[in-house]
Amino acid sequence: MRWRGKRTSSNIDDRRSMRAPAMGRAGGGLLRFLPVVLRFLGFKGTAVVAVGIIGYGLLTGNLGTMLSALGLQQPVAPGSSSQPVKQTAEEKELVNFVSVILADTEDTWRGLFSKRGMQYREPGLVLFRGAVKSACGTAQSAMGPFYCPADQKVYIDLGFYDELKNRFKAPGDFAQAYVIAHEIGHHIQTLTGISGRVQAERRKLGEVEANRLSVKQELQADCLAGVWAYYAHNQRQMLEDGDLEEGLRAASAIGDDNIQKQSRGYVTPDSFTHGSSSQRVKWFRTGFDSGDMQRCDTFSE
């Protein structure tokens, strides 16, 4: 990607030097509710808890919405640290990259919202290591990047990109940008009221139907990520040869069917919460080819 030298975002909250919050009973940490969350996702027993956490967390925007649906949200102060962050030169460059991509999503969505007579409210992006407190609860790095609608922030431990590259064989800077753009897609859903309507409807449904609704929401976030990529490519010429393939490879790698095959050796479609590899590729490509958020109506299919 051609990203160096471009504008960076002022909405980065760097908490990497903060001590990881306790994950026990104090503060109502997320681990208290993992059995409930994993059952909701279709995992049974305790042997798969570790892989369940990772599988659920990869590129998820569901952490906040699911906790809200289960009535487990609790506001917490975001906090910050004045201590200098110890980081390698590679990590420092990655922080700059994330800030540039966030800024580019801000430019894209501000313009698209303005065309619709709406004002875009920029989200925050929190960098952390190990564990972090959000308005949706306390989460560990193993749960992957997530968006919390309660505080309208994206949370990411940069170590996730190593997981994306090494475990899921989806390397590249555009694959990393796709991660951020997908979570920003959930922010768009929050601002447009879609997330709230999905949460309300999910409470009325059984587990299988609720999962299907979650899949539609996640696929729409993929499509919205593709819309951002359309403008990054066609208006600002940020994409280089091979970048689109990186994004499609990442979308395929974190499909529910691929993750379930890796984690437990078989696939249970009724427990899908994000969509299959082919679905995620299809909807990201729909957004990228059209640049039209109106084409991202996954709920009508």
N, C-alpha and C positions, 0 to 999 in steps of 0.2 A: 504493500500500500504506500501511496505517496502522502505521508502524514507529517513528516518532520517540518518544522518551521511554521506550522499552522497554529491558530488560536487555541489556547487551553481554557478549560472551564474554571470558574471561580467557585463551583459547587462541590469541590472535593473535600471530604472530611477524613483526614488521615489519622486513624487510631491505631496504627501498627505498633506504636511504642507503648501503648497502654497495656496494662496487665490484663490477661484474659479473665473475664468474669467467672465466678464459681458456677459450676453446673449442677450443684446439688439442690436441696430444698429451698435454700435462701433465694429470694427473688423470684421464685416460681419458674426455674429454668426449664427449657424445652425438653430436656431429657426425661423429666417426670411424665411427659405425655407421649413419649415415643411409642409405647405399645399401642396407644389409641391411634396415633397417626399411621403406624405401620399396618394395623388392621384395616384402617380406612383405605390404604393403598393395595390391599390384597395380600400382604405378607402374613404368614402364620408361624407361630413358634418363636423361639429365641435364637435358633442357630443362624438365622438370616438377618438378624438385627443390624449387624455392621454393614453388610452389603446393601441392606434395605435403606439405611440412612444415606449412603453414597448414591445409590440408584435414584432415590427420591430427589436428592438435592441437586443433581446435575442439571444446570440450566433451568431450575424451577422458578416459577413466579408464584407457586402455590403456597409457599410457607405462610405468608401473611394471610392470604384469603382462606386457607384451610383452618388456621388457628382461629380466625375470626368466626368462621362457620361453626367451629366447635366451642366458641365462647371462651377461648383461652388467651385472647389479647390482653396485654396490660401495658399502659404507658410507662416509659422509662426515659430518664434524661439522657440525651445523646452523648454528652460529655466530649472532652477533647484532651489532648495531651500537649504540654509545652516542651516535653523532652525531645531531643533530637532523635530522628529515626535512624537506626543502624541498617544500612542497606548496601548491597553490591551495586556496581555501576550498571549491571544488567537490569536489576530491579528498579533502579532510579529511572532508566530509560523506559521501562514498562509502565511506571507511574505516569510519566509524561505522555506515553501513548494512550493510556486510558483516559487521561484528561482531555487530550485532543479529540478522541472519539466521542466522549461525552459532549464536548463543545459542538461538535458537528451535528450530533443528534438534536441539540438545542436549536441550532440554526435551521435545520430541516423542519422540525415540528413547530417552531415558532411561525415559520412562513406558511405552513399548511393550515395551522389553526387560524391564522390571520385571514386567509382566503375564505374561511368558513365563518368569519365574523366572531371568532372566539379568541380568547387570550390564553397563551400557553404558559402554564406554571411549571417552571423548571424543577426537576427532582434533584435531590442530593445524591452523591455517591460516596459510600463509606468504605475505606480500605481498612482491613483488619488482619490480624494474625491469630490463629488458634480458635478464638471464640469472641462473640460480640453480643452486646445488648441492643435490641431494637424495640420499637413500640409493639412489635409482634411477638416478643419474647426473646429468650437467649438462644443463640444458635452456634454450632460448632462449624469449623471449616469443612468438615467431612460432608456437610449438607449442601455444599456448593453455593454458587451465587444465588441470591434471591432478592425479590422486591417486596417491600413492606408497604402496603397501602395506608396503614395507620399513620406513618410519618412521611410517606412518599419519598422513600430513599431506596437506592439500590445498594446492596452489601456484597462485597467480594473480597476473598482472600486470594491474592495474586498467585499463590501456590496452586490454585485450581488449574491454571493454564498448563502446568506440568502434567497434571492428571489428564487434561484434554489431549495433550501431545503424546504422552507415553502410553497411557492405558487405552485411550480411545482412538489413537492413531489419526488425530485431526490437528496437525500442527499448522502454523502460519498466522500472520498478523490479522488477516481478514477473519479467520476462524475466531480469533480472540475478540475482534470487533463485533462479530455476530452475537457473542455471549452478552455483551453490553446492550446491543440493540434489541435483543429479545426481551431483556428485563425492562428496558425503556418502553417496549410495546405494552407491558403490563401497566406502566404508568399512564400511557395513553388510554388504556381501558378504564383506569380509575378516574381520570379527568372527564371522560365522556359518559361515565355512569354505568358502563358495561360490567365492571367488576362487582359493583353493588347489586346489580340485578342478578348476576350469576350466583352470588352468595345467597341471596334471598330465595332463589329458585332451588338451589341445591339442598336447602334445609327441608324442602318438601318432598325430596326424592329418596328412593332407596339407594343402596351403595352402587349398584351397577349403573343406574341412570345418572347418579351424581358424578361418577367417573366419566361417563360419556360427555357430560356437560363440561367437565374440567378439560377434557381433550379438545373440545371446540374452542375453549378460551385460550389454551396453550397454542393451538395451531394459528389462531388469530394473531397472537403475539409474534409468531414466526413470520407471518405475512407482513405485519407492520415493520418487523426488522428488515424485510425485503424492500419495503417502501423506502425506508431510510437509505438502504444501499443503492437504490435507483438514483436518488438525488446526489448521493456522495459520488457516484460514478458519472452521471450525465451532466451534472451542473458543476462539480468541483474536480472531476477527473482524478479521484483518489485511488481508484482501483487499477491494478496492473494485471498483466496476463497471469492467469492461474488463480487470481484472488477469488473469483466466483466459485471455482471448483473447491477451494478451501472451505468456503462457507457452506456449500452443499454437502461436503464431506462431514463437516461438524454437525449439521442438521441430521444427517443420516446416522451418525455415530451415537447420538443421544436419543434415538427413538426408543420407545418403551420395549419393543420387541428385541432390539439389540441388547439393551441393558438387562432384560430378564434372561436372555440366553446366557449372557456372561455371568450373572449373579446366581442363577439357580438351574440353568440348563434347559429350561422349557419356557414356553410363552403362554400367558393367560390373558387373552384380549379383554375380558371383562374387567380386569384390574388396571388397564391402561389409564393413565391420567394425563399424558402429554401427547400421545399419538405415536403411530408407527414411524419407522424411518422413512418409508415412502411418502407418508402423509406430511411429515415435517419438511421434506425436500420439496414436495409439490407446493405447499403454501408459502414457503420462503420464496420459491421461484415465481409464484403468482404475484407477490408484492414487488419483486425485483423487476419483472417484465413489464408491469403496468405502471408502477409508481402511484397507484391510486388506492387510497385507504378504503374507498367504497367497495373495492373488489375483495376486501378481506372479510367478507360476511360468511364466516365459517359456520355460523349458527343456522343458516338457512339450508345447509347441505344435510 
